[in-house]
Amino acid sequence: MAQTQKPKGKVVLITGANTGIGRVTAIKLAMQGYHVFLACRDFAKTQVVLDEIKLLSQGAAQAEFLPLDLGDLHSVNACADAFLAKGLPLHVLINNAGLAGVKGFTQSGFELAFGVCHVGHFLLTQRLLPVLQQSAPSRIVNVSSRAHLRTKGIDFEAVQKPTATTTAVPEYCVAKLANLLFTKELARRLKGTGVSAYALHPGVVATDVWRALPGFVRSVVNLFMISPEEGAATTLHCATAHMTEDDNGQYFVKCKQAKYSPCGDDLEMAHTLWVKSEQWVKAS
């Protein structure tokens, strides 16, 4: 069994923690003794999870709600401000929230999946990096997907336009590649700071992330789905298991390092994504 960090005094922030693997992750970490912040859009849905944590822990666990809409960079900044105002350390940031098969454009001007899965998380991570460094050793866990294997790159013009395809799945694949490239670049830039970064594929999990897929696509996906409890296992591994320097910046599947797209080692693409992301969030 993998060794885990001792959670005493540890603080974790999880995006999209009101449903699916985010919910399971929040409950598991709260029950282990972590002070958990659930950063979500919907307070009512999050309150259900907070009540569940309170019941399971008999009131002993620490869990709080933070409002966050990743498609609105003003909301992302407000979420970061609210957390930083608490004056707490941050030991684990889990960028979990996501969506698939949804067409649209974020309030901040990005293709919907890309804006939510990458741009919003990029800004949140940037805002919280100082406290993560002050709290080192600390971790950033980015929930990517094996869907990243289905795309060969990022069209930086297309991600600033509304979803172009019928299913929105190709755009989702691009967003998940961005999660992987972001992880790789984080690991390179933060080397020696005590902050490590990991990307993961949780499995094809039966969660609300698939709610907007067309029925015929969803019916096929359902054949391969696993439970949120099974899906959260790799997230929990990346958040708490003993890791080595060789694990930093790597991609995990079923709690083990796994092969990823050759694009994941494209240093130029990762650098370009970082620079453009900095430019995009600068004015927020």
N, C-alpha and C positions, 0 to 999 in steps of 0.2 A: 504493500500500500504506500502511495506517495506521501512524503512528509508534507505538512502544511505549515504555513506561518501561524504563529500564535496570535489569535485575534484580539487579545486584551488591548484596549485603547485604540484599536484600528478603526479607521473611518473609510467608508466606501460610498461612491456616488454611482448610481446606475440609471441610465436613460431607458425610457420605455419599460419601466418596471411594474406597470399595472396589469400586464397580461403576458401570457406565453412564458418563454424561457426567462425573460426579465423578472417576472413575478416569482418564479421558482428560485431564481438566483437570489433575489432580495430576501425571500423567506429563509432560505438555507443559511445565508450569511448572517442575518439577524439572529437566528437561533444558535449560531456559533459564537456570538458575542460581538460581532461587528456593529458599529453605529452606522446605520444604513440610511442614505438619502435616496428617495425615489423621485427622479426627475421626469415628469410626465405632463401631458397636455390636460388630461381629464382628472380633476380632483375627486369627483364622485367615484370613478372607477378605482382610483388609487386608494381612496379611503377604505374600500373593501379589503384591499391587501393589508393596509395598516391595521385594520381591525383583526384580520386573520393572524398577523404577527403578534398582536397584543394578546389574543386568545391563546395561541400556541405557547407563548412564553410566560403566560400568566402575568403580563404587564412588565416583565423584566427587560425585554428587548428595547433597544433604541432605534426607532424608525421614524423618518420625517418626510413630508412631501415638499417638493420644490416644483413650481410651475415651469414648464419648458415646452416650447413649440420650436422644433428644430428647423422648420421651414421659414421661420421669422427670426432673423439675426438680432433684432432688438430684444426679442424674448430670450434668445441664447445669452446675450449680455446681461440681461436682468437676472437670469438664473445664476450665472457666475457671480454676479454682484451679491445676490442673496446668500449664496454659500460662503463667499469670502468674508462677508460681514459677520459671520458667526465666529470667526477667529479660530477655527478648528484646523487640525492637520488633514491631509488627504492621502491615504495610502494606496487606494485602488480606485481608478476611474474606469468604469465599464461602459463603453459606447455600444449599447445594445440595440437601441431603437432602430426600426427600419420598416420598410413597406415594399411590396412587390405587386406588379400588375396594375398599378394605379397611374392613370394618365393625368398630366397637369403641369403646373408651374408654381413654384413656391412664391410666397409673398416677397421674398428677397431676390427673386429673379433667376431661378435655376430650374432645370428639368426636375420634376418632383422627386424621383428616387435619388438622384444625385445630390440635390439640395438638402434633403433630409438625412440620407445615409452618410454623406461625406461632408458637405460644406458646413452644416450645422455642428457636426461633431468636431470638425477641424477648429472652428472658432471656440467651442467650449473647451477643447483640450488646450488650445493656446492660452486662454484666459486662466486656466487652472494649473498650467505648467509651473509657475513660481511656487505655489504651495505644494505641489507634488515633489518638486526638488527640495524644498525645505523639509519635507516629511520623509525623505529617502531613508531606507530603501522603499520604493513605491513602484506601482505598475499601472500601465495603460493597456486595457484589453479591448480590442476592436473586433466586433462580431462581423466577420466577412461571410463568405459562402463559396462553395465549390463552383457556383455559377460564374465566378470570375474566370474560370477556365474557358468559357464560351465566348470570350471577346479578346481581340488582339490589340486593343489599345483604347485610348480616350480621345474622342473628337472634342477638343476644347471649345469649339464654336457650338456644337450641338448641345452640350450640357448647359448652355445659356439660353436655350429655346425650349418651348413646351415639348412634351413627349411626342415623338414622331410616329412610333409604331403602334399597331393595333393592340397588341397584348401588353406592351410596356416591359416585357421580359428582357429584351436586349438592353434597354436602359438600366434595368436592375443589375444586369451582369456588369455593366460599366461601373456602376456605383460600388459594387462589391470588389471590383479590381482596384478602385480608388482606395477602399478600406485597406487592402493589402499593401499597396504602394505607400500609403500614409504610415502604416506600421513600420515598413522597412526604413523609410526616411526618418521617422522618429528614433528608431534604434540607432541609426548612424549619427544623428545630430545630438543625441543624449548620452552617447557612450561616455562612461566615466562619471556621470552625474548621480548615479544611484537610481535613476528612473529607467525601467525597462518597458518594452512594448511587445505585445503578442497579438497575432491575428488568429482567427479560428473559423472553422466551418462547424456549426452545431449539429448538422444533419438536416434533413428535410423534416421540419417540425410542424406538427399540427397546431398552428397558432393563427392569430388574427392577421399576421403579415400577408396571408394569402387571400384575404377576404374579398379583394376586388378583382381577382383573376376571373376570366370568363369561365362559365360552368364546365365546359368540356376540358379546359386546361386543368382546372382544379380537381376534376374527377381523376385525371391521370396522376396528378401530384399526390392525391390522397392514397394511392396504392403504395407509395414509398414513405409515407410519413411515420415519424416516431413521436412519442409523447413529449410534452414540454419538460417533464422530469428527466427523460433520457437526453433531450437536447441541451439541457443546462449543464450537463456533466462536464463538457469540455470548457465551457465558460468558467465554471468553478475551479477546474484544474488550473487554467491560466491565471486565475485570480489568487489562488492560495497555495498551489503545490510548490515544492522546492524546485527552483530552476537554476540552471547554470548559465554562464556567459554565452555558451553555444546556443542556448534557447532564445536569446534576445533577438527580436525582430523576426522570429520564425512563425510558421503557419501550422496550426494544430488541427487534427481531425481525430476523434475518438481518443482524446487525451494524449496523443502522441504527435511528434513532428511529422509532417506530411509533405508530399511533393506539391508544388504550386505551379502556376503558369510561368513560362519563361519571361513573360512581361513583368513578373514580380521582381526580377533581377535587372530590369531596365533602369539603370541609374539616371539616365537623362529624362525618362518619362516621370520618374518619381520626383526628381528635382523640379521639373516643369510644373507638375501638379502642386508641389509645395509653394513655389513662387506665385503661381496664379491664385492659389487659395489665399495666400497672404494678401494679395492685391484685392481679391473679392471681398474679404472680410474687413479690410482696413477702414472702409468708410461706414461700417455698421455702427 
